[in-house]
């Protein structure tokens, strides 16, 4: 029997992880962005997509202007009251550089991080440490989703529905959870509002874990070009609210349209199950994605020029 991957263990523990992290909100809430503050949220890769989702939710809830940036592209010269960084490893070069820059300017920073004792934990003014949802797989799942669950709870959301939806997704037999998706050759993910970040993350997960062709777009943008690749044997997977007419347009191409009326974060867990299936079909180790490491640590410019 093939040993269970770390990724599978981490995927299937997510509902309990979310509940545990959300239960810590009374302890952690003072460290997180306060109502009315103008906030920038920064991350790389998966963490950036969680930042996108949170920024849309926070601003949409009327709790303050909130921008999300990839750390390498952060425009932080604006008048932000605080900067929140998300990083599982606590060592990512671009995030470390952001914290150095904010410290020099005297802008308060908070880091949500899984790994204690790292440079990020030493640089940030406030640290939300979540070692209980750290991961052994290079591919991020539970740290990112637990971070977003915590941030959503900090906005006043009740996460019990999302947790119940995720448990339901994980309790389903694989062929039922992924009906019509097991044999597709390509998937495009779409979302609106905060679910745009979820769609981006879904596409990244399939590329990382299974070297699988996936794309992601805002739902309303999908019809402005990307729909041209839709055809039989491919799928479009929508998170959250579906624009009028989109399902019919996709189905007219011969592609499969996938959507469930469940919390988008829980539906992302179903994507994680597809990642495990596709990796298994292709004989890949989902814990060790090609060309990737746990953290991107770049050489200093002088070291790069000397090599």
C-alpha positions as CSV (number, residue, x, y, z in Angstrom):
1,X,0.0,0.0,0.0
2,X,1.3,3.5,-0.9
3,X,2.1,5.5,2.3
4,X,-0.2,8.4,2.8
5,X,1.4,11.7,1.8
6,X,1.9,14.6,4.2
7,X,-0.3,16.6,1.8
8,X,-3.2,14.2,2.3
9,X,-2.9,14.3,6.0
10,X,-2.8,18.1,6.0
11,X,-5.7,18.4,3.6
12,X,-8.0,16.2,5.6
13,X,-7.3,17.9,8.9
14,X,-8.4,21.3,7.7
15,X,-11.8,21.7,9.3
16,X,-10.5,20.8,12.7
17,X,-7.5,23.2,12.1
18,X,-9.9,26.0,11.2
19,X,-11.9,25.5,14.3
20,X,-8.8,25.3,16.5
21,X,-7.3,28.5,15.1
22,X,-10.6,30.4,15.2
23,X,-10.9,29.5,18.9
24,X,-7.7,31.4,19.5
25,X,-9.3,34.7,18.2
26,X,-9.8,36.2,21.7
27,X,-6.1,35.8,22.3
28,X,-4.9,37.1,18.9
29,X,-7.5,39.8,17.9
30,X,-5.5,42.7,19.4
31,X,-2.6,41.9,17.0
32,X,-4.8,41.9,13.9
33,X,-5.9,45.0,11.9
34,X,-8.3,47.1,13.8
35,X,-11.6,48.6,12.4
36,X,-11.0,51.8,10.5
37,X,-7.3,51.3,9.9
38,X,-5.9,51.7,6.4
39,X,-4.1,48.4,5.9
40,X,-1.8,46.7,3.3
41,X,-1.6,42.9,3.3
42,X,1.4,41.4,1.8
43,X,2.5,37.8,0.9
44,X,4.0,35.6,-1.8
45,X,2.3,32.9,-3.8
46,X,-0.4,31.2,-1.7
47,X,0.0,33.8,1.0
48,X,-0.6,36.6,-1.5
49,X,-3.8,34.9,-2.7
50,X,-5.0,34.7,0.9
51,X,-4.2,38.4,1.3
52,X,-6.3,39.2,-1.7
53,X,-9.3,37.3,-0.3
54,X,-9.0,39.0,3.1
55,X,-8.5,42.4,1.6
56,X,-11.7,42.1,-0.4
57,X,-13.6,40.9,2.6
58,X,-12.3,43.5,5.0
59,X,-13.0,46.4,2.8
60,X,-16.3,45.0,1.7
61,X,-17.3,44.8,5.3
62,X,-16.7,48.5,5.7
63,X,-13.8,48.0,8.2
64,X,-11.3,50.1,6.4
65,X,-9.4,50.5,3.1
66,X,-7.4,47.4,2.5
67,X,-5.0,46.6,-0.3
68,X,-3.2,43.3,-1.1
69,X,0.2,43.1,-2.7
70,X,2.6,40.5,-3.8
71,X,5.6,41.3,-1.6
72,X,7.9,41.9,-4.6
73,X,5.3,44.4,-6.1
74,X,4.2,46.1,-2.9
75,X,3.5,49.8,-3.2
76,X,3.8,50.8,0.4
77,X,4.7,54.5,0.0
78,X,1.0,55.3,0.6
79,X,-0.4,56.4,3.9
80,X,-1.0,53.0,5.5
81,X,-1.7,52.7,9.2
82,X,-0.4,49.2,9.4
83,X,1.0,46.4,7.2
84,X,0.1,42.7,7.7
85,X,2.4,40.1,6.2
86,X,1.5,36.4,5.8
87,X,4.3,33.9,5.5
88,X,4.4,30.2,6.5
89,X,8.2,29.9,6.7
90,X,9.0,33.3,8.1
91,X,12.1,33.4,5.8
92,X,10.9,34.5,2.4
93,X,13.2,37.2,1.1
94,X,10.7,39.6,-0.3
95,X,8.6,39.6,2.9
96,X,11.7,40.1,5.0
97,X,12.6,43.1,2.8
98,X,9.1,44.6,3.3
99,X,9.4,44.4,7.1
100,X,12.8,46.0,7.0
101,X,11.4,48.9,4.9
102,X,8.4,49.3,7.2
103,X,10.6,49.3,10.3
104,X,12.7,52.1,8.8
105,X,9.6,54.1,8.2
106,X,8.0,53.5,11.6
107,X,4.9,51.8,10.2
108,X,3.4,49.1,12.5
109,X,3.6,45.6,11.2
110,X,2.0,42.3,12.1
111,X,3.2,38.9,10.8
112,X,1.1,35.7,10.6
113,X,3.6,32.9,10.5
114,X,3.9,29.2,11.2
115,X,7.6,28.9,12.2
116,X,8.9,30.4,15.4
117,X,12.4,31.9,15.7
118,X,12.6,33.1,12.1
119,X,13.7,36.5,10.9
120,X,10.1,37.6,10.2
121,X,9.2,36.9,13.9
122,X,12.1,39.1,15.0
123,X,11.3,42.0,12.6
124,X,7.5,42.3,13.0
125,X,6.0,44.5,15.8
126,X,3.3,41.9,16.4
127,X,3.4,38.2,15.7
128,X,0.5,35.8,15.3
129,X,2.3,32.4,15.6
130,X,0.4,29.4,14.2
131,X,2.8,26.4,14.6
132,X,-0.1,24.0,15.0
133,X,-0.9,24.4,11.3
134,X,2.6,24.3,9.9
135,X,3.2,21.7,7.2
136,X,5.7,19.1,6.2
137,X,4.6,19.2,2.5
138,X,6.1,21.9,0.4
139,X,2.6,22.5,-1.0
140,X,0.7,24.9,1.3
141,X,-2.9,24.0,2.3
142,X,-3.8,24.1,5.9
143,X,-1.6,27.0,7.0
144,X,-3.1,29.3,4.3
145,X,-6.7,28.2,4.8
146,X,-6.4,28.4,8.6
147,X,-4.9,31.9,8.3
148,X,-7.9,33.0,6.1
149,X,-10.3,31.4,8.5
150,X,-8.8,33.3,11.4
151,X,-8.9,36.6,9.5
152,X,-12.5,36.1,8.4
153,X,-13.4,35.4,12.0
154,X,-11.6,38.6,13.0
155,X,-14.0,40.5,10.7
156,X,-17.0,39.1,12.7
157,X,-17.8,36.2,10.4
158,X,-19.2,32.9,11.8
159,X,-17.0,30.2,10.3
160,X,-19.2,27.3,11.5
161,X,-20.9,27.0,8.1
162,X,-17.5,26.9,6.3
163,X,-16.2,24.3,8.7
164,X,-19.3,22.2,8.2
165,X,-19.1,22.5,4.4
166,X,-15.5,21.4,4.5
167,X,-16.2,18.4,6.7
168,X,-19.0,17.4,4.2
169,X,-16.5,17.7,1.3
170,X,-14.0,15.5,3.1
171,X,-16.6,12.9,4.1
172,X,-17.7,12.3,0.5
173,X,-16.3,9.3,-1.5
174,X,-13.7,10.6,-3.9
175,X,-15.7,9.7,-7.0
176,X,-18.7,11.7,-5.6
177,X,-16.7,14.7,-4.5
178,X,-15.0,14.9,-7.9
179,X,-17.6,13.6,-10.2
180,X,-17.0,14.8,-13.8
181,X,-13.6,16.1,-12.9
182,X,-11.4,13.1,-12.5
183,X,-10.6,12.8,-16.2
184,X,-10.5,16.4,-17.4
185,X,-7.4,17.6,-19.2
186,X,-7.6,21.2,-18.0
187,X,-9.4,23.3,-15.4
188,X,-10.0,27.0,-15.3
189,X,-11.0,28.5,-11.9
190,X,-13.1,31.7,-11.6
191,X,-14.5,33.7,-8.8
192,X,-15.9,37.1,-7.9
193,X,-15.0,39.4,-5.0
194,X,-13.0,37.7,-2.3
195,X,-13.3,34.4,-4.2
196,X,-11.0,35.7,-6.9
197,X,-8.1,35.0,-4.5
198,X,-9.6,31.5,-3.9
199,X,-9.7,30.9,-7.7
200,X,-6.0,32.0,-8.0
201,X,-5.0,29.7,-5.2
202,X,-6.9,26.7,-6.7
203,X,-5.1,27.1,-10.0
204,X,-1.7,27.3,-8.2
205,X,-2.4,24.2,-6.2
206,X,-3.0,22.0,-9.2
207,X,0.1,23.3,-11.0
208,X,2.3,22.7,-7.9
209,X,1.0,19.3,-6.8
210,X,0.3,17.7,-10.1
211,X,2.0,19.7,-12.9
212,X,-1.5,20.1,-14.2
213,X,-2.7,22.7,-16.7
214,X,-4.9,25.2,-14.8
215,X,-5.7,28.8,-15.1
216,X,-7.6,31.4,-12.9
217,X,-9.5,34.6,-13.7
218,X,-12.2,36.9,-12.2
219,X,-15.5,35.4,-13.3
220,X,-16.6,38.5,-15.3
221,X,-13.2,38.6,-17.1
222,X,-13.3,35.0,-18.2
223,X,-15.6,35.8,-21.1
224,X,-13.0,38.4,-22.3
225,X,-10.8,35.9,-24.0
226,X,-10.0,32.9,-21.7
227,X,-13.3,31.2,-22.7
228,X,-11.7,30.6,-26.1
229,X,-9.9,27.5,-24.7
230,X,-13.0,25.9,-23.3
231,X,-13.9,22.7,-25.0
232,X,-15.0,19.1,-24.5
233,X,-12.7,17.4,-21.9
234,X,-12.0,20.6,-20.0
235,X,-13.7,22.2,-17.1
236,X,-14.5,25.6,-15.6
237,X,-14.9,25.6,-11.8
238,X,-16.6,28.6,-10.3
239,X,-16.4,29.7,-6.6
240,X,-19.1,31.7,-4.9
241,X,-21.6,33.8,-6.8
242,X,-21.8,32.9,-10.5
243,X,-22.6,35.7,-13.0
244,X,-25.8,35.3,-14.9
245,X,-25.4,33.3,-18.1
246,X,-21.9,32.1,-17.5
247,X,-22.8,28.4,-16.9
248,X,-24.8,28.2,-20.1
249,X,-22.0,29.9,-22.1
250,X,-19.4,27.4,-20.8
251,X,-21.6,24.4,-21.4
252,X,-22.2,25.6,-25.0
253,X,-18.5,25.1,-25.6
254,X,-18.7,21.5,-24.6
255,X,-16.7,22.1,-21.4
256,X,-18.0,20.9,-18.0
257,X,-19.2,23.7,-15.7
258,X,-18.5,23.0,-12.0
259,X,-20.1,24.9,-9.1
260,X,-21.4,24.1,-5.7
261,X,-23.4,26.5,-3.4
262,X,-21.0,26.1,-0.5
263,X,-18.5,28.3,1.2
264,X,-15.6,29.0,-1.3
265,X,-13.0,28.1,1.3
266,X,-14.6,24.7,1.7
267,X,-14.8,24.3,-2.0
268,X,-11.1,24.9,-2.2
269,X,-10.7,21.8,0.0
270,X,-12.4,19.9,-2.8
271,X,-9.7,21.3,-5.2
272,X,-7.2,19.9,-2.7
273,X,-8.8,16.5,-3.2
274,X,-8.5,16.9,-6.9
275,X,-4.8,17.7,-6.5
276,X,-4.3,14.4,-4.6
277,X,-6.1,12.5,-7.3
278,X,-4.3,14.1,-10.2
279,X,-0.9,13.6,-8.6
280,X,-1.8,9.9,-8.0
281,X,-2.9,9.4,-11.6
282,X,0.4,10.9,-12.9
283,X,2.6,9.0,-10.4
284,X,3.8,12.2,-8.7
285,X,4.8,12.9,-5.1
286,X,2.5,15.8,-4.1
287,X,4.8,16.6,-1.2
288,X,7.7,17.5,-3.5
289,X,6.6,19.7,-6.3
290,X,9.0,20.1,-9.2
291,X,11.4,23.1,-8.9
292,X,10.0,24.3,-5.6
293,X,11.2,24.6,-2.0
294,X,9.4,25.4,1.2
295,X,10.7,29.0,1.1
296,X,12.1,31.3,-1.6
297,X,15.3,32.7,-0.2
298,X,17.2,34.9,-2.7
299,X,20.9,35.6,-2.7
300,X,22.0,39.1,-1.9
301,X,22.6,41.2,-5.0
302,X,26.4,41.3,-4.6
303,X,26.4,37.5,-4.3
304,X,24.3,37.2,-7.4
305,X,26.6,39.5,-9.4
306,X,29.7,37.5,-8.3
307,X,28.4,34.2,-9.4
